[in-house]
Amino acid sequence: MENWDEIRTAFQVARLGTVSGAAEVLGVHHATVIRHIDALERRLGTRLFQRHARGYTPTEAGRDLLGVAQATEDQFSQLASRIKGQGETVTGELVVTSISGVSGLLTPVLTGFQAAHPGLIVRFLTDMRLFRLDYGEAHVAIRAGAIPEEPDNVVQPLIRIRTGLYASRGYIAAHGKPDGPQDFAGHRFVGADSALSRAPFHRWLRDTVPMEQITYRATEPAVLEAAVKAGAGIGFLSHYIAAEDPDLVEVMPPREDWAPPLWLVTHVDLHRTVKVQSFLAHLKAAAAGWTTV
């Protein structure tokens, strides 16, 4: 049906039996009620009401309309209650988006939060695109780099990810270990395929070594990590990842200008809901224990 206002008006007339009663409930003039009824009857090609001195009585077609409208109103009321309830409980979906490079840190946090709230469905999205919080695409975004500046977002600092330059023991055995950029000539490097990468360490690498020395390139951090571990070349890894692998050798320690800040971003409309506040508190508590990051 093209005009739901007409359906809503007819429902109130059928429910209350008078034009004046429907007008009062809907907050419109009684002439608007009559106009809606007349237009709806013309559109349907049938009478919905018998008019008489005491008011309006639904015809058989009108009673059918009343039944459908009543069921629709009930469903909308139930939907409104569920939506309101989702904001007050930790149930339904929790959608979190972040850069994929911190999935190793965030996955235990998400699973721990879900264990505390069994009714929760977690959606962890690590797509390269920027999810629109104002469109409801995610409840929480974890972003790296410059502070996000979209309007109507609440932005809080989380942590900085220390990043160093590493190589596998096999690579070092075959090619030697450089002591710094002055020894980079002749070495092979693993780096981002795109020159548009916003990661400060990838920009540093492109500014420091010739592009022909970046011999293994990829778009995903997990692929770059695997390439370094496989001996493809010298590349950047998060300190917390490299510290757990005895086969990796530190070529250059983490530098401050290589450590991108991570930001917690929520939309103002969802920021104060119980679900979002509960997850933020859980995440911040976990981040406080990330001493090796």
Disulfide bonds with the S-S distance in Angstrom:
none
